Amino acid sequence: MSKTKKITIKAFRFNAETDYLPYYKKYEMEIGKDELILDLLNRIKWEHDGSFSYRRSCRHGICGACGIKVNGKATLACKQNAMELVELFGDELIFEPQSQKRAVKDMIIDKGDFWEKHAAVKPFVETEIDPHPTSETIMSKEQVENFLDADYCIQCGSCHYACPVIEVNEEYLGPAAFAAAYRFTVDPRDEAGKERLETTAELGSGVWDCVKCYECAEACPKDVNPIEKITKLHNMQFEQGVAKRNVATKHAEGFVRSIKKFGYLDEQDIVLYSEGLGVVKHLSEALKMIKAGKVHPFDIMKTKMPKSKNLDEIKKLIEISQKNKL
Amino acid sequence: MSNLKYALYTGCTARESTPELLSSTMAVAKKLGIELVLLDEASCCGASHLQDFDEFLSLVLNARNICYAEKLGLDMVTICNTCQLNSAMTKERLDSDPELKAKVNEKLAEVGLEYQGTSRVRHFQYVLIEDYGLENIRERVEVPLSHFNIAPFYGCHNIRPSELHHEVNGNENPYNPTSLDNLIEALEGNSVDYESKNKCCGFHVDLQAPETSNALSGGALVDAIDNNADLMVTPCPLCQLNMDLKQDSAGKQLGREIELPVLHLPQMIALALGCSAEEIGLKYNVTKATELIS
């Protein structure tokens, strides 16, 4: 393979003060194997158009300023080798801001919603501080390892603006805020854990509105794996008795009830059990399913339900492995 | 093709509200001479919800399912993206963490089982592509799909997180997956290129946040329609259910009329291989695709 490659960059251009609509401008350049996306941003500005705007600061993957999207992929410009993306997407790279509807100028966005939501989970250790301590606060290796990977978050916004729920639900706190909520809740010095669990348990804004698309895990340049932390928050809500009985928590817990009986999920029962009286809102869909022969509403004895072989094993495993209760 | 044999983990949906997924999977396997042994002992994978309630229990139950494939000495094959994710994630965690594996095996020992890590966990889509081969599938086509613009909808849990799946999904690029497009082309259909093909359908919040679910599924359907799709195809029955069943409510929310048949991947393949509408259970699809097979 040759050491350089000629590529085209299609860059999103927009100035909120003067432009009615955004547009794309093409830049051709020969790139080297060691160049970073940040180098290409610099070259657009230095070699082609001085008005091209983007955020940059540390150049060390620490400050989180230079997050953009390249061909839809969340990218921390100073950490991402350009040739790698050429291999992934071909020789046309599309540079876009993390969120087009929040664009202020070219790659620069208004990140206000990110900071507001991040702040909402108290992303700091909250505790009474003894002004004259006589010894250090010692943490065990295990205690540190509990939150170490979450602590690598640099608030770059990659996961936040990759999350599809952020785009359609303004209340939703988002994966970065949840990862921070987890990080400080499991910190042994912290005393605001219960409050954070309550905040993140709210329907609409909390973890129960996660669609489980794994976009955040894919987007994070620091391997924080936010959705893994979201799962941990879910579990901690049950472990610490914060989880309230609602459609979402009953839905999660209801799986055990079905699996005990059949091994399989009873798809009709889980909706009835989770929704309670709210089940009426599914009427039109239920009728469609009945009409297509997908469900059997009058099968009271559940003769049509499949049953796992060796169901006794499953029951026993639930009995000896289940830790949480609603 | 000689001796392709796998342990089939059906998941719940294929045995309940999407029986057409199971029948069309079996029809494809029969046509291609692939042997699928049903894992009748398996339980629900927890559908990514059980793990929110009790993560350890979810690991134990998923490990148990894999044990039964290991007993047969076969790879475990899934036909649902979410089953694939939960099974593969369990496998990855147990294979990389001996302590956790020991804890899970301590429970499994109580019912006389042991998770070893000897079976791979793979989705039927990639088994067909990698083991049977696109060229061989192309040769078996009896009814080319050349009249149809088909929008592939990949479904999150086969492509993300890519690090988990890359060894069993042909290193699919989660930002620009191509395997389904290639499969459609092999059946001589026209694959539709549209932005939403690798996006989320919103199924997993359909109970607690139907507006989110409708916005995501409706958005993808509209995107496919606007790019001239005649039908959509997906390897995931949860995507299929959400996209097939909720077109009216999603359309109402988006202020658009939405009507697009959504086929399970094996239904589409079976059609091209010459199976009948009955064999692929077309009557169970809510948004009717009957005209497509006339």
Interface residues (C-beta under 8 A of the other chain):
Chain A: N71 G72 K73 L88 F89 P164 V165 V168 N169 L203 G204 W208 D209 C210 V211 K212 C213 Y214 E215 A217 E218 N225 T231 K232 H234 N235 F238 N246 V247 A248 T249 H251 A252 E253 F255 V256 S258 I259 G263 Y264 L265 E267 V271 S274 E275 K281 S284 E285 K288 M289 K291 A292 G293 K294 V295 M305 P306 S308 K309 N310 D312 E313 I314 K316 L317 I318 I320 S321 Q322 K323 N324 L326
Chain B: C12 T13 R15 E16 S17 T18 P19 D40 E41 A42 S43 C44 G46 A47 S48 H49 L50 Q51 D52 F53 D54 E55 F56 L57 V60 L61 R64 K107 L108 E110 V111 L113 C156 H157 R160 P161 S162 N173 P174 Y175 N176 E195 K199 C200 G202 F203 H204 V205 L207 Q208 A209 P210 E211 T212 S213 A215 L216 L245 K246 D248 S249 K283 Y284 N285 V286
